[in-house]
Amino acid sequence: MDLIRIGARYTAAAIAAAALLAVPALAQSENQTQGQAVVTVLPDKNAPAPNVAQQDLQVKINGKAATITNWQPLRGENDRLEVVLMLDGGARTSLSTQFGDIKNFINSLPPDAKATLGYMEYGTTRLVSPLTTDRNAVLKGLRISSGIPGQNASAYICLSDLAKHWPSQDRGARRIVVMVSDGVDYYNPRYDPQDPYMEASVTDSVRAGLVIYSIYWQNTGRFDRTWYANNAGQNLLLQVTQATGGNSYWQGMGNPVAFQPYFKDIERRLGNQYEVAFTSPASKAGVESMKVKVNGSKIDAPQQVYVGRSIAGGAM
């Protein structure tokens, strides 16, 4: 009888211990979040694309190691590319000298890629067409900018508008934006690294899964020709592109002679992008800081990423 009681006692203790262990495990699963991002793994110049495996990758969300759940190159059937080229409605009319390079860039996109043009005007991005594979339909909307100083109101408010009203519902698509702007925020013209409109555009872009590239081109108006405006605009654009995993292009204080070298570099980056999916220990949904490392390769990754609530491997 004593042996039976002792055995029962040990059995009850084992069940209790197992229950106690199960509670933290369940809580840990419920506290996880999940997300995904587009990253660019750059080969050396003129070198073939690197062969990067999932085990070569390290991802940290808010400084804590994340668990990688998927890693795939964005090529062929794994890719649905969407591109919006945003032009500043208040840009100098000499922007028309770059129309040849703009047309070549649109026409050089992969045949299945969808694209459109948008003009930044009065705080909105006015698209000339839906996202489409019809290059002629897109380029028909290419026109000389009005050249009215400050017509965009704020390039960052325009970017937020585009992010909130992205012209497709395909959340699995790779969403690329190329902004042609001087980056000056006319509502907050001084350089402020915490410019509220710039920060809002970053948050909106990250939530929408956008990767932003910027090409500097001066707006009209006396203020935009100053070193002060040049420095402020370029630095604000740089913050946006770094936060979203893109890149910024400029040539000193003046306008570049040609966009072609910039477009070529963007094409190279688009051809070497991957999607990484992960679960993280972040306890709530929202925009979080992100760091990505790849062994033996140079990588451009978003500094911020949106993570969603996850319970037992499922999303909410």
C-alpha positions as CSV (number, residue, x, y, z in Angstrom):
1,M,0.0,0.0,0.0
2,D,2.9,2.4,0.9
3,L,4.5,1.7,-2.4
4,I,1.2,2.5,-4.2
5,R,0.9,5.8,-2.3
6,I,4.5,6.7,-3.0
7,G,4.0,6.0,-6.7
8,A,0.8,8.0,-6.8
9,R,2.6,10.9,-5.1
10,Y,5.4,10.8,-7.7
11,T,3.0,10.6,-10.6
12,A,1.0,13.6,-9.3
13,A,4.3,15.5,-8.8
14,A,5.3,14.7,-12.4
15,I,2.0,15.9,-13.8
16,A,2.2,19.1,-11.8
17,A,5.8,19.7,-13.0
18,A,4.8,19.1,-16.6
19,A,1.9,21.6,-16.3
20,L,4.2,24.2,-14.9
21,L,6.6,23.7,-17.8
22,A,3.8,23.9,-20.3
23,V,2.6,27.3,-19.1
24,P,5.8,29.3,-20.0
25,A,6.1,27.5,-23.3
26,L,2.5,28.5,-24.2
27,A,3.1,32.0,-23.0
28,Q,6.3,32.3,-25.0
29,S,4.4,31.2,-28.1
30,E,1.6,33.7,-27.5
31,N,4.2,36.5,-27.0
32,Q,5.9,36.0,-30.3
33,T,5.3,38.3,-33.3
34,Q,6.1,37.6,-36.9
35,G,7.1,39.7,-39.9
36,Q,8.9,39.7,-43.2
37,A,11.2,42.1,-45.1
38,V,13.0,42.5,-48.5
39,V,16.8,42.6,-48.2
40,T,19.4,43.2,-50.8
41,V,22.6,41.0,-50.9
42,L,25.1,42.8,-53.1
43,P,27.8,41.0,-55.0
44,D,31.1,42.5,-55.7
45,K,31.1,44.6,-58.9
46,N,30.7,42.5,-62.0
47,A,30.6,39.3,-59.8
48,P,27.8,36.8,-60.1
49,A,25.0,36.8,-57.5
50,P,26.2,35.3,-54.2
51,N,24.7,32.0,-53.1
52,V,23.4,32.9,-49.7
53,A,21.8,30.1,-47.5
54,Q,19.4,30.6,-44.6
55,Q,22.0,29.5,-42.1
56,D,24.3,32.4,-43.2
57,L,21.7,34.9,-42.0
58,Q,21.2,36.6,-38.6
59,V,18.2,38.7,-37.8
60,K,17.6,40.8,-34.7
61,I,14.4,42.6,-33.8
62,N,14.8,45.3,-31.1
63,G,18.2,43.9,-30.4
64,K,16.9,40.3,-29.7
65,A,17.6,37.3,-32.0
66,A,14.7,36.4,-34.2
67,T,14.0,32.9,-35.7
68,I,14.1,32.8,-39.5
69,T,11.2,30.9,-40.9
70,N,11.7,31.5,-44.6
71,W,14.5,32.8,-46.9
72,Q,14.1,32.9,-50.7
73,P,15.5,34.9,-53.7
74,L,12.9,37.2,-55.3
75,R,13.3,35.9,-58.9
76,G,11.1,34.1,-61.4
77,E,7.9,32.5,-60.0
78,N,8.9,33.6,-56.4
79,D,8.6,37.3,-57.4
80,R,5.7,39.7,-58.0
81,L,7.4,43.1,-58.6
82,E,5.5,46.4,-58.3
83,V,7.3,49.7,-59.0
84,V,6.0,53.3,-58.6
85,L,8.3,56.1,-59.9
86,M,7.4,59.3,-58.1
87,L,8.2,62.6,-59.7
88,D,8.1,65.9,-57.9
89,G,5.4,68.1,-59.4
90,G,7.4,71.2,-58.4
91,A,10.7,70.0,-59.9
92,R,12.6,72.2,-62.3
93,T,11.3,71.8,-65.9
94,S,14.8,70.7,-66.9
95,L,13.8,67.3,-65.4
96,S,12.5,66.7,-69.0
97,T,16.2,66.2,-70.0
98,Q,16.0,62.9,-68.0
99,F,12.9,61.6,-69.8
100,G,15.0,59.3,-72.0
101,D,16.6,57.6,-68.9
102,I,13.2,57.4,-67.2
103,K,11.7,55.6,-70.2
104,N,14.6,53.2,-70.5
105,F,14.3,52.4,-66.8
106,I,10.6,51.6,-67.1
107,N,11.1,49.6,-70.2
108,S,14.0,47.6,-68.7
109,L,11.9,46.2,-65.8
110,P,11.2,42.5,-66.0
111,P,8.3,41.7,-68.4
112,D,6.0,40.5,-65.5
113,A,6.7,43.6,-63.3
114,K,3.9,46.0,-62.8
115,A,4.7,49.7,-62.8
116,T,3.2,53.2,-62.9
117,L,4.2,56.9,-62.6
118,G,3.1,59.2,-59.9
119,Y,3.3,63.0,-59.5
120,M,3.8,64.5,-56.0
121,E,1.3,67.4,-55.9
122,Y,-0.3,69.2,-52.9
123,G,0.4,66.4,-50.4
124,T,-0.9,63.5,-52.6
125,T,0.7,61.2,-55.2
126,R,-1.4,61.4,-58.4
127,L,-0.9,58.2,-60.4
128,V,-1.0,58.3,-64.2
129,S,-2.3,54.7,-64.5
130,P,-3.0,51.6,-62.4
131,L,-0.1,49.3,-61.8
132,T,0.3,47.6,-65.2
133,T,2.7,45.6,-67.4
134,D,1.8,47.9,-70.3
135,R,4.8,50.1,-70.5
136,N,3.2,52.4,-73.2
137,A,0.2,53.1,-70.9
138,V,2.6,54.1,-68.1
139,L,4.9,56.3,-70.3
140,K,1.9,58.2,-71.8
141,G,1.6,59.9,-68.5
142,L,5.1,61.3,-68.5
143,R,4.9,65.1,-68.7
144,I,6.9,68.2,-67.9
145,S,6.5,69.2,-64.3
146,S,4.7,72.5,-63.6
147,G,7.7,74.0,-61.9
148,I,5.6,75.8,-59.2
149,P,7.8,76.2,-56.1
150,G,6.7,73.9,-53.3
151,Q,3.9,72.3,-55.3
152,N,4.4,68.9,-53.6
153,A,3.8,70.6,-50.2
154,S,5.9,67.9,-48.6
155,A,7.5,65.0,-50.4
156,Y,7.0,63.0,-47.2
157,I,3.3,63.7,-46.9
158,C,3.0,62.5,-50.6
159,L,4.9,59.4,-49.7
160,S,2.6,58.7,-46.8
161,D,-0.3,59.1,-49.1
162,L,1.1,56.6,-51.6
163,A,1.9,54.1,-48.7
164,K,-1.7,54.3,-47.4
165,H,-3.2,54.0,-50.9
166,W,-0.9,51.6,-52.6
167,P,-2.5,50.8,-56.0
168,S,-2.8,47.0,-55.4
169,Q,-4.0,44.7,-52.7
170,D,-1.3,42.1,-53.2
171,R,0.6,42.1,-49.9
172,G,2.8,39.3,-51.2
173,A,4.3,41.6,-53.9
174,R,7.7,43.3,-53.7
175,R,6.8,47.0,-53.5
176,I,9.4,49.4,-54.8
177,V,9.3,53.2,-54.9
178,V,11.8,55.5,-56.7
179,M,11.4,59.1,-55.6
180,V,12.7,61.9,-57.7
181,S,12.8,64.9,-55.3
182,D,15.0,67.4,-53.5
183,G,13.6,66.1,-50.2
184,V,12.8,69.6,-48.8
185,D,9.9,69.5,-46.4
186,Y,8.2,72.9,-46.9
187,Y,6.2,72.5,-43.7
188,N,9.4,72.1,-41.7
189,P,12.2,73.4,-44.0
190,R,15.1,73.2,-41.4
191,Y,17.0,70.0,-41.1
192,D,15.4,68.1,-38.3
193,P,16.4,64.4,-37.9
194,Q,13.0,64.0,-36.1
195,D,11.0,65.8,-38.7
196,P,7.4,64.6,-38.0
197,Y,6.4,64.3,-41.6
198,M,9.5,62.4,-42.6
199,E,9.1,60.1,-39.6
200,A,5.4,59.5,-40.4
201,S,6.3,58.6,-44.0
202,V,8.8,56.1,-42.7
203,T,6.3,54.5,-40.4
204,D,3.6,54.4,-43.2
205,S,6.1,53.0,-45.7
206,V,7.3,50.3,-43.3
207,R,3.8,49.2,-42.5
208,A,3.0,49.0,-46.2
209,G,6.2,47.0,-47.0
210,L,7.7,49.6,-49.3
211,V,11.4,49.8,-50.2
212,I,12.3,53.4,-51.1
213,Y,15.0,54.7,-53.4
214,S,15.6,58.4,-53.9
215,I,17.2,60.4,-56.7
216,Y,18.0,64.0,-55.8
217,W,16.7,66.7,-58.2
218,Q,16.2,70.3,-57.2
219,N,12.8,71.9,-56.9
220,T,12.2,75.4,-58.3
221,G,12.4,78.4,-56.0
222,R,15.3,80.4,-54.5
223,F,15.4,78.6,-51.2
224,D,15.9,75.2,-52.9
225,R,19.2,76.4,-54.5
226,T,20.8,77.1,-51.1
227,W,23.3,74.8,-49.4
228,Y,20.9,74.8,-46.4
229,A,18.0,73.3,-48.4
230,N,20.4,70.9,-50.2
231,N,21.8,69.5,-46.9
232,A,18.4,69.2,-45.3
233,G,16.7,67.5,-48.2
234,Q,19.4,65.0,-48.9
235,N,19.7,64.0,-45.2
236,L,16.0,63.5,-44.8
237,L,15.8,61.4,-48.0
238,L,18.7,59.3,-46.7
239,Q,16.9,58.6,-43.4
240,V,13.8,57.3,-45.4
241,T,15.8,55.1,-47.7
242,Q,17.9,53.6,-45.0
243,A,14.9,52.9,-42.8
244,T,13.2,51.0,-45.6
245,G,16.2,49.1,-47.1
246,G,16.7,51.3,-50.2
247,N,19.4,53.7,-51.3
248,S,19.8,57.4,-52.0
249,Y,21.5,59.0,-55.0
250,W,22.8,62.5,-55.4
251,Q,25.7,64.5,-56.9
252,G,26.9,67.3,-54.7
253,M,24.7,70.3,-54.6
254,G,23.6,70.3,-58.2
255,N,21.5,68.2,-60.4
256,P,23.1,65.1,-61.9
257,V,23.9,65.0,-65.6
258,A,22.1,61.8,-66.1
259,F,19.9,59.3,-64.1
260,Q,21.1,56.4,-66.1
261,P,23.9,55.3,-63.6
262,Y,21.4,55.5,-60.7
263,F,18.8,53.5,-62.5
264,K,21.5,50.9,-63.4
265,D,22.4,50.5,-59.8
266,I,18.7,50.2,-58.8
267,E,18.3,47.5,-61.4
268,R,21.3,45.6,-60.0
269,R,19.8,45.8,-56.5
270,L,16.4,44.6,-57.7
271,G,18.1,41.6,-59.3
272,N,19.8,40.6,-55.9
273,Q,16.9,40.8,-53.5
274,Y,15.5,38.2,-51.1
275,E,12.6,37.9,-48.8
276,V,13.2,37.0,-45.2
277,A,10.4,35.9,-42.9
278,F,10.8,35.5,-39.2
279,T,9.3,35.2,-35.7
280,S,10.6,37.5,-33.0
281,P,10.3,37.8,-29.3
282,A,8.7,41.2,-29.6
283,S,5.5,41.1,-27.5
284,K,3.2,43.4,-29.5
285,A,2.5,44.3,-33.1
286,G,4.0,47.5,-34.5
287,V,7.1,49.0,-36.1
288,E,10.3,47.7,-34.6
289,S,14.1,48.2,-35.2
290,M,15.7,45.5,-37.3
291,K,19.3,44.4,-38.0
292,V,20.3,41.8,-40.5
293,K,23.8,40.3,-41.0
294,V,24.9,37.8,-43.7
295,N,28.2,35.9,-43.4
296,G,30.6,36.9,-46.1
297,S,28.4,39.3,-48.1
298,K,27.4,42.9,-48.0
299,I,23.7,43.4,-47.3
300,D,21.3,46.4,-47.4
301,A,18.3,45.7,-45.1
302,P,15.6,47.8,-43.6
303,Q,16.4,49.5,-40.3
304,Q,12.8,49.2,-39.4
305,V,10.2,46.4,-39.9
306,Y,6.5,45.9,-39.1
307,V,5.8,42.8,-36.9
308,G,2.3,41.4,-36.4
309,R,0.9,39.4,-33.5
310,S,1.4,35.7,-33.6
311,I,-0.2,32.9,-31.5
312,A,1.0,29.3,-31.7
313,G,2.5,30.0,-35.1
314,G,-0.6,31.8,-36.5
315,A,-1.1,35.5,-37.2
316,M,-3.7,37.8,-35.8
